[in-house]
């Protein structure tokens, strides 16, 4: 929202319309009345996830294909039981990694 005045304005307008009465407190039920704000929050979490690294353990043998810059790919054999991590921040904003 800090980068887009339009997103901030629309989010605030939605919040103001749902909570027009200053005595009404937010609840789980009223949060569902904020679909635009929810979309903004989910997109923020997608682009800037709170978990820096997520661990994984292979449940079976797999072969990964890793794209190389300039074309082509490398193949990596991962045996069952091997563990590794995925850097969420490195992949979240990259359309090629989705």
C-alpha positions as CSV (number, residue, x, y, z in Angstrom):
1,X,0.0,0.0,0.0
2,X,2.9,2.3,0.6
3,X,3.8,2.1,-3.0
4,X,0.4,2.7,-4.4
5,X,-1.8,5.5,-3.4
6,X,-4.7,4.0,-5.3
7,X,-4.5,0.7,-3.4
8,X,-4.3,2.6,-0.1
9,X,-7.3,4.7,-1.0
10,X,-9.4,1.8,-2.0
11,X,-8.4,-0.2,1.1
12,X,-9.2,2.6,3.5
13,X,-12.5,3.2,1.7
14,X,-13.5,-0.4,2.1
15,X,-12.5,-0.4,5.8
16,X,-14.4,2.9,6.4
17,X,-17.5,1.5,4.8
18,X,-17.5,-1.7,6.9
19,X,-16.6,0.1,10.1
20,X,-18.6,3.4,9.7
21,X,-19.8,3.1,13.3
22,X,-16.8,3.9,15.5
23,X,-18.3,1.7,18.3
24,X,-18.2,-1.4,16.2
25,X,-15.2,-3.6,16.8
26,X,-13.7,-5.9,14.2
27,X,-14.6,-9.5,14.5
28,X,-13.9,-12.6,12.4
29,X,-17.3,-12.1,10.8
30,X,-16.7,-8.5,9.8
31,X,-13.3,-9.3,8.4
32,X,-15.0,-11.4,5.7
33,X,-16.6,-8.1,4.6
34,X,-13.2,-6.8,3.5
35,X,-12.4,-8.8,0.3
36,X,-10.2,-6.1,-1.3
37,X,-8.1,-5.7,1.8
38,X,-7.8,-9.5,2.2
39,X,-6.5,-9.7,-1.4
40,X,-4.0,-6.9,-0.7
41,X,-2.8,-8.8,2.4
42,X,-2.6,-12.2,0.6
43,X,-0.6,-10.6,-2.3
44,X,1.8,-9.0,0.1
45,X,2.4,-12.3,1.9
46,X,2.9,-14.0,-1.5
47,X,5.5,-11.4,-2.5
48,X,7.1,-11.0,0.9
49,X,6.5,-14.2,2.8
50,X,7.1,-14.2,6.6
51,X,9.0,-17.6,6.5
52,X,12.4,-17.0,5.0
53,X,13.2,-20.6,4.4
54,X,10.8,-23.6,4.3
55,X,12.3,-27.0,4.9
56,X,11.3,-30.1,2.8
57,X,12.1,-33.8,3.0
58,X,11.7,-36.0,-0.1
59,X,9.3,-38.8,0.6
60,X,10.4,-40.7,-2.6
61,X,13.2,-40.5,-5.2
62,X,12.6,-37.6,-7.5
63,X,14.5,-35.8,-10.3
64,X,14.4,-32.0,-10.4
65,X,14.9,-29.9,-13.5
66,X,16.7,-26.6,-12.7
67,X,16.4,-24.0,-15.5
68,X,19.7,-22.3,-16.5
69,X,19.9,-18.7,-17.5
70,X,20.3,-18.5,-21.3
71,X,18.3,-21.7,-21.8
72,X,18.7,-25.4,-21.0
73,X,18.3,-27.2,-17.8
74,X,20.3,-29.2,-15.3
75,X,18.8,-32.4,-13.8
76,X,19.4,-33.2,-10.1
77,X,18.6,-36.6,-8.6
78,X,17.1,-36.3,-5.1
79,X,16.9,-39.6,-3.1
80,X,14.1,-40.4,-0.7
81,X,14.9,-39.0,2.8
82,X,17.0,-36.1,1.5
83,X,16.2,-32.7,3.0
84,X,16.6,-29.2,1.8
85,X,15.2,-25.8,1.9
86,X,13.4,-23.4,-0.3
87,X,14.1,-19.7,0.0
88,X,10.7,-18.2,-0.2
89,X,11.9,-14.6,-0.7
90,X,14.0,-15.6,-3.7
91,X,11.2,-17.3,-5.5
92,X,8.1,-15.3,-4.5
93,X,8.5,-12.4,-6.9
94,X,9.9,-14.4,-9.8
95,X,7.2,-15.5,-12.3
96,X,9.6,-18.1,-13.8
97,X,9.8,-19.9,-10.4
98,X,6.0,-20.4,-10.0
